[in-house]
Every structure is written in structure tokens, then in C-alpha cells.
Amino acid sequence: MIEVENEREYVFSLDIGTRNVVGTVGYKDEDDNFKVIALYSIEHESRAMLDGQIHDIGRVSKTIGIVKEKLEEQIGFELKEVCIAAAGRVLRTVTTKVAYEFPEETVVTGEDLNNLDLLGIDQAQHELAEGDERYKFYCVGYSVMKYFLNEEVFSNLEGHKANKIEEIIIVTFLPEDVVDGLYSAVERVGLSVANMTLEPIAAINVAIPENFRMLNIALVDVGAGTSDICITKDGSIIAYGMIPYAGDELTEVIVQQFLVDFATAEQIKKDSTIMDEVTYEDIMGLSYTVKAEEVWKLTDPIMEKITTEVATKIKELNGDASVAATFVVGGGGKVHGFCETLAKKLDIMKERVALRGEEVMKEVEFLQEDVKKDPLLVTPIGICLNYYEQKNNFIMIHFNGEMMKLYDNGHLRIVDAAMQAGVPTEELFPRRGAEINFKVNGVSRMARGGFGESAVVKMNGQEVGLKTKLIPNCDVTIEGSTEGTSANMTIDQLDEFQNSTVSFVVNGQRITCPKFVEVNGSLEPGSYIIKEGDDIETRGFYTVGQLAEFMDVTVDKNHEIIVNNRVGDLNTLVYENFSVEWTEGAFVPVTEDYLNDEEEEEEEAEFDSEAEENVPYRPNTPLTNEAATAINKQSYGSIHLKANGQEVTLSGQKDYIFSDIFRVIDFDTNVGGGRTVITTINGNRCGYADPIHDGDDVDIHWSED
């Protein structure tokens, strides 16, 4: 809002051009027509601006001050805020596509579209920074070329339901010094910037209404220092451009040829467009009268050069093709022969290149009687109208101790400042610690790290959130978030470990044990800390020794260990529902130093004698597991049979039962997913405890149901 007088909102704009400054004050009425209540134009006293860029801020500010004062005299109240437009030879445009996906189907709001625009501007800023490091650029305008709703082209997304919205956006940038110069010039006379746009954006708002933008049309704003160009097609603006050639090029030729100062040459140029003869006085004080044709003959070569450059730029922006028509605005376009020559360069009919003035300002009314609708006024009026269309000025803030200027569309939040400042996203939100990836029974698993602390965000000393709206000149500080602890998980935390058990019957009592776990092929306890890349498997059996250890008992090795009614040892494997009988007792395990050399020789001799007689060995002292296994292998024979189609051998026992095949084949009875295990001997169904013999054909498999 610029000014409110008698409950009316007035808009004040300044078109700060290379040759003159035009000030306009007006408002929109109830019928959406724009009424200009005051307008004042004045030329710079000297060449304080070149090619649309301020070179002498003090002199330009002085001119602005005069315009402001004259307008205030006309309207009777003080002007405090102003809308401006930028131009300059170092213009950059970036066209990019951005998307936003909602967590669930959502009705698209205006706020969503503003956020999408900000994403596009931010992405364009990063793309520009990657390609040009000589300047620090600021966004001075943008146009949405196309919207997409769930990947389908839509003209307007607001109010529609969507899972995903996208847009193709063209964003325009100028260097920091161009923007800063404009801000400084208006601030010196007590004005603050309410809105800023690009000159061709302002001009197109007046010269090419939206209903014309389906056509492939070029708009050329020929000023004093630059010729600004934009292209429309398929309902949107598709490109912006600029060439550093315009009216001043023509004026400088007149200066040299007629030996006059710049202001006099400018007047000669203007008079030659409306008069048959031009009268002037040179620097020697001599007066001359020349025909307008002589001025045209002098300026035609320069006009040819400018139109060639403009036509070349139009074709470049339009994909190396000409346009259907071209509208020309600005004082430079009024030069004799400009439109006709440009049409020739564009290879289109001369009627399709025309000056736009009164015919495009039908909805604009000048309340001052002496003001005539003219191409010179298209851009000044457009700057005013752009205030209603796109409030997109810049605001200044302090961010972590540094001054920052941000492009503002009225929806800037602290997170936007953080993004422009280059704060990494991971420092804005709580960060998880490192994760662990591993496998359990062949299935990939992941354990996540813990959350860290959120970023500490303050504005003007008060703790706020990242979505807090920015206010001009505020002081923002962000202390980055922290990373959480790394993932830490042990085997006993796995569901497979906690909920997976195996039961045995020991001395008539049922004992339930957790399944053993192998990690990378090695047995590990429940306290084992899982590491990145570990391969974990649960095991559905115990050895007798492991079972005893779990029960915290000592097995008396002087007595037989019976597994499913067969003699076993501490290394015998026991599976679900196997029965085990043993005698508990205290004993001292055999170690390497338990016997001296002489006793060892006697023990070995006794072992050999007993083995030869095929009599079960009963030593006076307990045996090691290795010795017990050797006794079994010596005492009993072996059998050869087929198990699941493979030739296998069982040895070390007098008799064998079906469950003994688990010693020689790999079959996990606990991974069936609810299916039944089918066991057969020679094709006949059997149980785990059924005897097997030499030459049998045994099979174990999962049922199909």
C-alpha cells in the first residue's frame, strides 16, 4: 500500500530512465480502470545514467527529488513509498522447472502457488550462480510460463485438488550494483521501495494484454540507453532480453554532425519526427534551419544498426525464428523509419510492427487535461499497474551478522533467507545419526540413528520458528541443528531373537531356549553389537554342551548322554522337541597340563586296548570332547544312505534315527512360514525318531500348503 487518502489507495511510480525521470501517481477505480491524478517528467541535467544504469547516484537522486516535489504539489499530500523498474546491459534470464508434491491429495491455494514461485526463483538463482561468478545477481522479475497439475498442463491451479504441482518459470536478474543504485537514489529523497519490477515486464502489462499472449508477439521498449525485449507465446511470456543500443546512439551522431550539446541534439531528434524543418543553435551561437530529411539521412545508418540488433535478439529469444508481430513502445521507437526497418529485418509485413500508445491505454484515464497518451508513457503506467499484479520488492535484513537483500513477494519467511544464505538444509532440521544396514535371515534391515537437536532460530532476539514471516530490517540468527547419535542395536533387540525359541525335553522337563544366532558365519551372543553389512542368521538347534551351558548345569561325563534314546555326547545336535537325558555332577575338565607325560602314555595305551576290544570306554578321569568323539568313531560303524537325493555318510553311533541326517544336510525347520515339514524313509512317512539304516533313501521337504 503506497498512500491512503480519503480511503483511497494511491500508487506512486518512477520510471528512472537514461534520459529522463517520469513520475506517476494514480489509483484503480471500482471498474478496475487506472486513473492518473498526477504525472511529471524531467530530463537529467547531465548524463548521470548510461545504458539504463545509474553512474552518478547524487545527480539522479536530485532529479528524483524534483519529480517527487512537483507531484506532491499537484496531489496535496506527501509521497513516502514508490514503485520502480530496473534495466541494464547485464541482464540475465533463467528458465527452469520446479515441482512440489503434497503428502496427500490437497486443494491448491494461492499460498501454495507463491511457495512454488519461490522454489522456482531459488532454483533459478542457483543455476545462474553456477554459470556466472563475476556478478552477484538479484531477481528483478519473473513470469510463470506454464502450470502443471499432476503432470497435466493447466492455466490456473488454484482451487484444484492435486498430489503434485509444477511450473515452468522464467526469472530475470540484474547485478547487485544496478539494484543498489536504484535503491540508494530513491532512499536519498526519503522514499522507500514498495515494489520493483523489470522495465519490459512493466511495459508488457500495458502493451500486450493477456488475451493477446496466445500469439507469438515481441514487445520492444526502445529507451535512451537500452532496448528491452520480451516475447509472448501460448499464453505466457517465454523470454526477456536487452541490447545496449537505443535513442542515445542517434543523439550522439547529431551531436557530432551539428556541433551541439547533447540536450540540443536530443531536441533536434524529437523535432525531426513531428516537423518538416528543424531550427537549432550550435555551440558557436550560430542558428541553423535544416529539413527533417537531413536529420533522417544522418541517423538512418544508426537506426539500421539498432533495428538489426533488435531483430537478431528477437529471433534468438524466439528459438531462431521470427515472430508474428511486434509492438514498439518508448521514445526511441518514434524515430523516423524505425518500425518499417524493423519489420524488414524480421521478414514480416510492415503493418505488423507498430508503435503502441493510445490504443493500449483504453483502461487508463489521465485526469490532467494537458497529458496525451503516448508510447513514452507505456512503461511508467505499467510500473504502477505491476504493483497490483506482482508486489515483488526487496527487503533488507541482517542474517547471522551479515546484511542481506532478499527478493520479496510478500510471503518471505526465515527459511527463505536461510536458503539464500546457503545454509545447508541438514543444518536447519534435526539430523539423524548414522544408520546401520544389515541382513536377518536374508532380508535387508536397517536401524536408524537418533534425532539431534533442532536449529535455534531467533529474530530480533526472540526464539521463533523457520516459518516465521520476515519483517524488513530484522536481525535473524540461526544456530545449526545437531546430529543425533549413531544407530546402536544388539542381537537381543531383534524380534527374531526375542520371539524365536526352540524347546527340548531334558530329563523329562521341557526347556525353552532362545535360538542361537550366527553373524557372518560365527556364533554370537545376544549382546553382540550389530555392525554395518552384517549377515545374521538364526539357528534352530543346539549342541548338548550349549544346552547344558544355557541351563547352567555341568554334565557328568562319567555317565552316558542319551539323545532321543541314543547315546550322544556334548557335540550331538539337538533340534525342536528332542529329548535329552544326562547326569549332572561336578568334575574337573581335562587340560593340556592335567597329566604328565608318563600318565598320558598310560592313558593312550589303555584307550587303544579298550578300542581294540570294541568295549565302551570308561576312563577314571573325564575326557575331552575330542577324545569322546574319537571313541565313538572307533566304537561304532558307519552307514551310507541318500538324503534329499544326495549320497551321505553317518558315523560314530551304533544306531541312527531320522533326526541324525541334520548333521549332514542343511535344512532349517523354522523358516517354513507356517507350512508343514514332510519326512519320509524309502517313500513312507516317518517321524524324527524313526530308525534309519544303511542304504535307506530319506527325504525332508516343505508341504505345498
C-alpha positions in Angstrom: 0.0 0.0 0.0 1.6 3.3 -1.1 -0.6 6.1 0.3 -4.2 6.2 1.6 -6.0 9.5 1.2 -9.8 9.7 1.7 -9.9 5.9 2.0 -8.3 5.5 -1.5 -5.0 3.7 -2.2 -2.7 5.7 -4.4 0.3 4.2 -6.3 3.4 6.2 -7.0 5.8 5.0 -9.6 9.1 6.3 -11.0 10.4 5.4 -14.4 14.1 6.3 -13.9 15.4 6.3 -17.5 18.7 7.1 -19.1 17.4 10.4 -20.4 14.6 11.4 -18.1 12.6 10.5 -15.0 8.8 10.1 -15.2 6.7 10.2 -12.0 3.1 8.9 -12.0 0.5 8.9 -9.2 -2.8 7.1 -9.7 -5.3 4.6 -8.5 -7.6 1.8 -9.7 -11.3 2.6 -9.5 -14.3 0.3 -8.9 -14.3 -0.7 -12.5 -10.6 -1.7 -12.4 -9.6 1.2 -14.6 -6.5 3.1 -13.7 -6.8 6.8 -13.2 -3.7 9.0 -13.3 -4.2 12.0 -11.0 -0.7 13.4 -11.4 2.2 13.0 -13.9 5.5 14.8 -14.2 8.6 14.3 -16.4 12.0 15.9 -16.3 15.3 15.2 -18.1 18.5 14.6 -16.2 20.7 17.7 -16.1 23.7 15.7 -17.2 24.4 12.2 -18.4 24.2 10.7 -14.9 22.9 7.4 -16.3 24.3 5.2 -19.1 22.6 2.2 -20.7 19.9 2.2 -18.0 22.4 2.1 -15.1 23.0 4.8 -12.6 26.5 6.2 -12.7 26.0 9.3 -10.5 23.6 8.5 -7.7 23.7 12.0 -6.3 22.6 13.7 -9.5 19.9 11.1 -10.3 18.6 11.4 -6.7 18.4 15.2 -7.2 16.3 14.7 -10.3 14.0 12.2 -8.5 13.6 14.8 -5.7 12.4 17.4 -8.1 9.8 14.9 -9.6 8.6 14.0 -6.1 8.2 17.6 -5.1 6.3 18.6 -8.2 3.9 15.6 -7.8 3.3 16.4 -4.2 2.4 20.0 -5.2 -0.2 18.6 -7.6 -1.8 16.0 -5.2 -1.5 17.9 -1.9 0.0 15.1 0.3 3.4 13.6 0.9 4.7 10.6 -1.1 6.5 8.0 1.0 6.7 4.8 -1.0 7.5 4.2 -4.6 7.3 1.5 -7.3 10.4 1.4 -9.6 11.6 -0.7 -12.6 15.1 -1.8 -13.5 17.0 -2.1 -16.7 20.7 -2.6 -17.6 23.1 -4.1 -20.1 24.0 -7.1 -17.8 20.5 -8.7 -17.9 20.3 -12.4 -17.3 17.3 -14.7 -17.6 16.9 -18.3 -16.4 14.1 -20.7 -17.4 13.6 -23.6 -15.1 11.0 -26.1 -14.0 10.1 -26.8 -10.4 7.7 -29.2 -8.7 6.1 -29.7 -5.3 4.5 -32.9 -4.1 1.9 -32.9 -1.3 1.9 -35.6 1.3 -1.7 -36.4 0.2 -4.2 -35.0 -2.2 -4.7 -31.3 -1.3 -6.7 -28.3 -2.6 -4.1 -25.9 -4.1 -4.2 -22.4 -2.5 -2.6 -19.1 -3.5 -0.1 -19.7 -0.8 1.0 -22.9 -2.4 1.5 -21.1 -5.7 3.5 -18.4 -4.1 5.7 -21.1 -2.5 6.1 -22.8 -5.9 7.2 -19.4 -7.3 9.8 -19.0 -4.5 11.1 -22.5 -5.2 11.5 -21.6 -8.9 13.3 -18.3 -8.1 15.6 -20.0 -5.7 16.4 -22.8 -8.2 17.0 -20.2 -11.0 19.3 -18.3 -8.6 21.4 -21.4 -8.0 21.5 -22.2 -11.7 22.7 -18.7 -12.6 25.3 -18.7 -9.8 26.8 -21.9 -11.3 27.3 -20.2 -14.7 28.4 -16.7 -13.9 30.6 -15.8 -10.9 31.6 -12.3 -12.0 28.4 -10.6 -10.5 26.2 -11.1 -7.6 22.7 -11.1 -9.2 19.3 -10.2 -7.8 16.0 -11.2 -9.1 14.1 -8.2 -10.5 11.1 -10.0 -12.1 9.6 -13.4 -13.1 6.8 -14.8 -15.2 5.2 -18.2 -14.9 5.2 -19.8 -18.4 3.1 -23.0 -17.6 1.5 -24.7 -14.7 1.1 -28.5 -14.4 -1.4 -30.3 -12.2 -0.5 -33.9 -11.7 1.8 -33.6 -14.8 -1.1 -32.2 -16.9 -0.9 -28.6 -18.3 -3.3 -26.2 -16.5 -3.8 -22.5 -16.9 -4.6 -21.9 -13.3 -4.0 -24.3 -10.4 -5.7 -22.5 -7.5 -8.8 -24.4 -6.1 -7.9 -27.7 -7.9 -7.1 -30.9 -6.0 -3.6 -32.2 -6.6 -0.9 -34.6 -5.4 1.8 -32.7 -7.4 2.1 -29.2 -8.8 4.7 -27.9 -11.2 5.6 -24.8 -13.1 7.9 -23.6 -15.8 9.1 -20.2 -14.7 11.3 -17.5 -16.4 13.3 -15.5 -13.9 15.1 -12.3 -14.7 18.2 -11.0 -12.9 20.4 -7.9 -12.8 23.7 -7.3 -11.0 23.7 -6.1 -7.4 25.2 -2.7 -8.2 22.3 -1.9 -10.7 19.7 -2.7 -8.0 21.6 -1.0 -5.2 22.0 2.2 -7.3 18.2 2.4 -7.8 17.5 1.8 -4.1 20.1 4.4 -3.0 18.8 7.1 -5.4 15.2 6.9 -4.1 16.1 6.4 -0.4 18.2 9.7 -0.5 14.9 11.7 -1.0 13.1 9.9 1.8 11.3 7.2 -0.3 11.2 3.5 0.4 10.7 1.0 -2.4 7.2 -0.6 -2.3 7.7 -2.7 -5.4 10.3 -3.4 -8.0 10.0 -4.9 -11.5 11.8 -5.1 -14.8 11.0 -2.5 -17.4 9.8 -4.9 -20.1 7.6 -6.6 -17.6 6.1 -3.3 -16.8 5.6 -2.4 -20.4 4.1 -5.7 -21.4 1.4 -5.3 -18.7 0.0 -2.4 -20.8 1.1 -3.1 -24.3 0.2 -6.8 -24.6 -3.0 -7.8 -22.7 -3.2 -11.4 -21.6 -5.7 -12.3 -24.3 -3.1 -11.4 -26.9 -0.4 -13.5 -25.4 -1.5 -16.7 -27.1 0.1 -15.1 -30.1 3.9 -15.1 -30.8 4.5 -11.4 -30.3 7.5 -9.3 -29.4 7.5 -6.2 -27.4 10.4 -3.7 -27.8 10.8 -0.9 -25.3 13.2 1.5 -27.0 14.6 3.8 -24.4 17.6 6.1 -24.4 20.2 3.7 -23.3 18.8 0.2 -23.9 16.2 -1.6 -26.0 14.4 -4.1 -23.8 12.6 -7.0 -25.4 10.2 -9.7 -24.3 8.4 -12.4 -26.2 5.0 -13.9 -25.7 3.7 -17.3 -27.0 1.0 -19.8 -26.0 -0.5 -17.5 -23.3 2.7 -16.6 -21.4 5.9 -14.6 -21.6 8.6 -17.0 -22.8 11.7 -14.8 -22.9 13.3 -11.5 -21.9 16.3 -9.8 -23.5 18.1 -6.5 -23.9 20.6 -4.8 -26.2 22.6 -1.8 -25.2 21.6 0.3 -28.2 18.8 2.8 -28.3 17.9 6.5 -28.7 21.2 7.9 -27.3 23.1 6.3 -30.2 21.1 8.5 -32.6 21.5 11.6 -30.4 25.3 11.3 -30.3 25.6 11.3 -34.1 23.6 14.5 -34.2 25.9 16.0 -31.5 29.0 15.3 -33.7 27.5 16.4 -37.0 25.6 19.6 -36.0 28.1 20.6 -33.3 25.6 21.0 -30.5 25.4 19.8 -26.9 23.6 16.6 -26.0 20.3 18.3 -24.9 20.1 20.3 -28.1 20.8 17.2 -30.2 18.0 15.4 -28.3 15.6 18.2 -29.2 16.6 18.1 -32.9 15.9 14.3 -32.9 12.5 14.8 -31.4 11.5 17.7 -33.6 12.6 15.7 -36.7 9.8 13.2 -36.0 7.0 15.7 -36.0 8.2 18.8 -38.0 9.3 19.3 -41.6 12.1 21.7 -40.6 14.2 21.8 -37.5 15.8 25.0 -36.2 18.7 24.9 -33.7 21.7 26.9 -32.4 25.2 25.3 -32.3 27.9 25.8 -29.6 29.3 28.8 -31.5 25.9 30.6 -31.2 25.1 30.2 -34.9 21.5 29.4 -35.8 20.6 26.9 -38.4 17.4 25.5 -40.0 17.6 22.1 -41.7 15.0 19.9 -43.2 13.9 16.8 -41.2 15.1 14.6 -44.1 18.6 15.7 -43.4 18.3 14.6 -39.8 16.9 11.2 -41.0 19.7 10.8 -43.5 22.2 11.3 -40.7 20.5 8.9 -38.2 19.4 6.2 -40.7 22.7 4.2 -40.5 22.5 4.1 -36.7 18.8 3.2 -36.9 19.6 0.4 -39.3 22.2 -0.9 -36.8 19.8 -0.7 -33.8 17.0 -2.5 -35.7 19.4 -5.2 -36.9 20.5 -5.8 -33.3 16.9 -5.8 -32.1 15.7 -8.2 -34.8 18.6 -10.6 -34.2 17.9 -10.6 -30.5 14.2 -11.2 -31.1 14.9 -14.2 -33.3 17.5 -15.6 -30.8 14.9 -15.3 -27.9 12.2 -16.9 -30.1 14.2 -20.0 -31.0 15.9 -18.7 -34.1 12.6 -17.8 -35.7 10.8 -14.5 -36.4 7.6 -13.5 -34.6 4.1 -12.9 -35.9 4.0 -9.2 -34.9 6.0 -6.7 -32.9 4.8 -3.8 -30.7 7.1 -0.9 -30.1 7.0 1.5 -27.1 9.3 4.1 -25.7 10.6 7.4 -27.2 13.3 5.7 -29.3 10.7 3.8 -31.3 9.3 7.1 -32.6 12.4 7.7 -34.7 11.5 8.1 -38.4 11.6 4.7 -40.2 12.2 2.6 -37.1 9.1 0.4 -37.3 9.3 -0.1 -41.1 13.0 -1.1 -40.9 12.5 -3.4 -38.0 9.7 -5.2 -40.0 12.1 -5.7 -42.9 14.7 -7.1 -40.6 12.2 -9.5 -39.1 10.8 -10.6 -42.5 7.3 -9.7 -41.6 4.7 -7.3 -43.1 5.4 -3.6 -42.1 1.8 -3.4 -40.8 2.7 -6.0 -38.1 5.3 -3.7 -36.5 3.7 -0.7 -34.8 4.1 1.9 -32.1 1.7 1.2 -29.2 0.4 4.2 -27.3 -3.2 5.4 -27.0 -4.7 2.2 -28.4 -3.3 0.1 -25.5 -4.3 2.6 -22.8 -8.0 2.4 -23.1 -8.4 1.5 -19.4 -6.1 4.4 -18.4 -7.5 7.8 -17.8 -5.4 10.9 -17.3 -7.1 13.5 -15.1 -4.7 16.2 -16.2 -6.0 17.8 -19.4 -2.6 18.5 -21.0 -1.4 14.9 -20.9 -1.6 13.0 -24.2 -1.5 9.2 -24.4 1.9 8.4 -25.9 4.3 5.4 -26.3 6.6 7.2 -23.8 4.0 6.6 -21.1 3.5 2.9 -21.5 6.3 1.8 -19.2 5.6 4.4 -16.4 1.9 3.3 -16.4 3.0 -0.3 -16.5 5.1 0.2 -13.4 2.0 1.4 -11.5 -0.1 -1.5 -12.7 2.6 -4.0 -11.8 2.1 -3.0 -8.2 -1.3 -4.6 -8.3 -0.2 -7.6 -10.3 3.0 -8.6 -8.5 4.3 -7.0 -5.3 7.9 -8.1 -5.6 10.2 -5.7 -4.0 13.4 -6.4 -2.0 13.8 -6.2 1.8 16.9 -5.8 3.8 17.7 -7.9 6.8 20.7 -8.9 9.0 21.4 -12.6 8.8 24.0 -14.1 11.2 25.7 -10.7 11.3 25.7 -10.0 7.5 23.5 -7.6 5.6 21.2 -9.5 3.1 18.9 -8.3 0.5 16.0 -10.6 -0.4 13.5 -10.7 -3.2 10.1 -10.4 -1.6 6.7 -11.3 -2.9 5.0 -10.7 0.5 5.5 -14.3 1.7 9.1 -14.4 2.7 9.9 -16.5 5.8 13.1 -17.1 7.7 13.7 -20.4 5.9 13.8 -18.5 2.6 16.6 -16.3 4.0 18.5 -19.3 5.2 18.2 -20.9 1.8 19.5 -17.8 0.0 22.3 -17.5 2.5 23.4 -21.0 1.6 22.7 -22.7 4.9 22.6 -26.4 4.2 19.2 -27.9 4.6 20.6 -30.6 7.0 21.6 -27.8 9.4 18.0 -26.4 9.6 16.3 -29.6 10.7 17.1 -32.2 13.3 19.6 -34.7 11.9 19.6 -38.4 12.5 22.8 -40.2 13.3 24.4 -42.7 11.0 22.2 -45.7 10.2 23.2 -49.4 10.1 22.3 -51.7 7.2 22.4 -55.5 7.7 20.5 -58.7 6.8 18.5 -61.0 9.0 17.8 -64.4 7.5 18.5 -63.0 4.1 16.1 -60.0 4.4 17.6 -56.5 4.4 17.1 -54.5 7.5 18.1 -51.0 8.7 18.5 -49.5 12.2 18.1 -45.7 12.2 20.3 -43.3 14.2 18.8 -41.0 16.9 17.5 -37.5 16.2 19.7 -34.5 17.1 18.6 -31.1 18.4 16.6 -28.6 16.1 18.2 -25.4 14.9 17.9 -22.5 17.2 16.3 -19.7 15.3 15.9 -16.1 16.6 14.5 -12.9 15.1 15.3 -9.7 17.0 16.4 -11.7 19.9 13.2 -13.8 20.3 13.2 -17.5 19.6 11.0 -18.2 16.6 10.4 -20.9 14.0 11.8 -21.3 10.5 8.3 -20.5 9.1 8.2 -17.1 10.8 7.5 -14.3 8.4 10.4 -11.9 7.8 10.0 -8.2 8.5 12.2 -5.5 7.0 15.5 -4.7 8.8 15.1 -7.6 11.3 18.0 -9.3 12.8 18.0 -13.1 12.2 20.4 -15.6 13.7 20.4 -19.4 13.2 22.4 -21.8 15.2 22.6 -25.0 13.2 20.9 -28.2 14.2 23.0 -31.1 15.7 23.3 -34.7 14.5 21.9 -37.4 16.6 23.7 -40.5 17.9 24.6 -43.2 15.5 22.4 -46.3 15.4 23.2 -48.9 18.1 21.5 -52.3 18.1 22.3 -55.6 19.6 21.2 -59.1 18.6 18.9 -59.5 21.6 16.9 -56.4 20.3 15.9 -58.3 17.2 12.4 -59.6 17.0 13.8 -62.8 15.5 15.9 -63.2 18.7 13.2 -62.3 21.2 10.3 -64.2 19.6 12.2 -67.2 18.2 12.7 -70.1 20.5 13.4 -73.8 20.4 12.2 -76.4 23.0 13.8 -79.6 24.3 12.9 -82.2 26.9 15.7 -82.6 29.4 15.4 -85.3 32.0 11.6 -85.2 31.4 11.3 -81.5 31.8 10.6 -79.1 28.9 13.2 -76.4 28.5 12.7 -73.5 26.1 15.8 -71.7 24.8 16.3 -68.8 22.5 17.6 -69.7 19.1 21.3 -69.2 18.6 22.4 -66.5 16.1 25.2 -66.6 13.6 26.8 -63.4 12.4 28.8 -63.7 9.2 29.1 -67.5 9.9 30.2 -67.2 13.6 28.0 -67.7 16.7 27.5 -64.5 18.6 25.7 -63.8 21.9 22.7 -61.6 22.3 24.9 -58.8 23.5 26.7 -58.6 20.1 26.5 -55.1 18.7 25.4 -55.2 15.1 27.7 -53.6 12.5 27.2 -52.3 9.0 26.9 -55.1 6.5 26.5 -57.9 9.0 24.7 -61.1 7.7 22.7 -62.5 10.6 21.0 -66.0 10.7 19.0 -67.6 13.4 19.9 -71.3 14.1 17.2 -73.8 15.1 19.4 -76.3 17.0 21.8 -76.6 20.0 24.6 -78.9 20.8 24.2 -80.8 24.1 27.1 -78.8 25.5 25.4 -75.5 24.5 22.1 -76.7 26.1 23.9 -77.5 29.3 25.6 -74.2 29.3 22.3 -72.4 28.8 20.8 -74.3 31.7 23.9 -73.5 33.8 24.5 -77.2 34.7 27.5 -79.5 34.5 27.1 -82.8 32.8 28.8 -85.7 34.4 30.9 -87.3 31.6 31.3 -90.5 33.5 27.7 -91.2 32.6 26.1 -91.6 29.2 24.3 -88.8 27.5 21.2 -90.1 25.8 19.6 -88.1 22.9 16.3 -89.5 21.6 17.2 -92.8 23.2 20.6 -92.9 21.5 24.0 -92.4 23.1 25.3 -88.9 22.3 27.9 -86.5 23.5 28.4 -82.9 24.2 28.7 -82.2 20.5 25.5 -84.0 19.5 23.0 -81.7 17.8 19.5 -81.5 19.3 16.5 -80.0 17.5 13.0 -79.0 18.4 11.3 -81.5 20.8 14.4 -83.7 21.0 14.7 -85.5 24.4 18.0 -85.4 26.3 19.0 -87.4 29.4 22.1 -86.7 31.3 23.5 -86.9 34.8 24.5 -83.7 36.5 27.7 -83.6 38.5 30.8 -81.7 39.3 34.1 -82.6 37.5 37.3 -81.0 36.6 37.8 -80.7 32.8 40.9 -82.2 31.2 43.5 -79.6 30.2 46.8 -79.8 28.4 48.7 -79.8 31.7 46.4 -82.2 33.6 48.5 -85.4 33.0 52.3 -85.7 33.0 54.0 -87.4 30.1 54.1 -90.8 31.7 50.4 -90.7 32.7 49.5 -89.6 29.1 51.3 -92.7 27.7 49.4 -95.0 30.1 46.1 -93.4 29.2 46.7 -93.7 25.5 47.7 -97.4 25.9 44.5 -98.0 27.9 42.4 -96.2 25.2 44.0 -98.3 22.4 43.3 -101.6 24.3 39.7 -100.7 25.0 39.1 -99.6 21.4 40.5 -102.9 20.1 38.1 -104.9 22.2 35.2 -102.7 21.0 34.1 -102.0 24.5 32.7 -98.6 25.5 35.5 -96.6 27.1 35.1 -95.7 30.8 38.1 -93.7 32.0 38.8 -92.9 35.6 39.1 -89.2 34.6 36.8 -87.2 32.4 37.6 -87.0 28.7 37.8 -84.0 26.5 35.1 -83.7 23.8 37.7 -84.6 21.1 38.5 -87.8 22.9 34.9 -88.7 23.3 34.3 -88.2 19.6 37.2 -90.4 18.8 35.9 -93.2 21.0 32.5 -93.1 19.3 34.1 -93.2 15.8 36.2 -96.2 16.9 33.4 -98.0 18.7 30.6 -97.8 16.1 30.3 -98.3 12.4 29.1 -96.0 9.6 26.1 -96.2 7.3 25.7 -94.8 3.8 22.3 -93.6 2.5 20.6 -91.0 0.4 19.3 -87.8 2.0 17.3 -85.4 -0.3 18.9 -87.1 -3.3 22.5 -86.7 -2.0 24.8 -89.6 -1.0 25.7 -89.1 2.6 27.5 -90.9 5.4 26.7 -91.1 9.1 29.3 -92.4 11.6 30.2 -92.5 15.2 27.0 -94.2 16.5 25.7 -97.7 17.0 22.2 -96.9 15.8 20.8 -94.0 13.8 17.4 -92.2 13.7 16.0 -89.8 11.2 17.0 -86.6 13.0 20.7 -87.6 12.6 20.5 -86.5 8.9 20.5 -82.9 10.1 24.2 -83.4 10.9 25.0 -83.9 7.2 22.3 -81.8 5.3 21.3 -78.1 5.5 17.6 -77.8 6.3 16.2 -75.2 8.6 12.9 -76.4 10.1 12.0 -72.9 11.3 11.6 -71.0 8.0 8.6 -72.6 6.6 6.2 -69.7 7.0 3.5 -71.9 8.6 3.9 -74.9 6.2 4.3 -78.5 7.4 7.6 -80.5 7.2 7.1 -83.8 5.4 9.6 -86.5 6.3 9.9 -90.0 4.6 12.1 -93.1 4.7 12.0 -95.1 1.4 8.9 -93.2 0.4 7.0 -93.8 3.7 6.0 -91.1 6.1 8.1 -91.2 9.3 8.9 -89.2 12.4 12.2 -87.7 13.6 12.9 -90.6 16.0 12.3 -93.4 13.4 15.4 -95.5 12.8 17.3 -95.3 9.6 19.7 -97.9 8.2 22.4 -98.4 5.6 21.1 -97.9 2.0 17.9 -96.1 3.0 16.5 -93.2 0.9 15.4 -90.4 3.2 13.7 -87.2 2.3 12.6 -84.0 4.1 10.7 -81.1 2.4 8.0 -78.5 3.0 4.4 -79.2 2.2 2.9 -77.2 -0.7 0.1 -75.8 1.6 
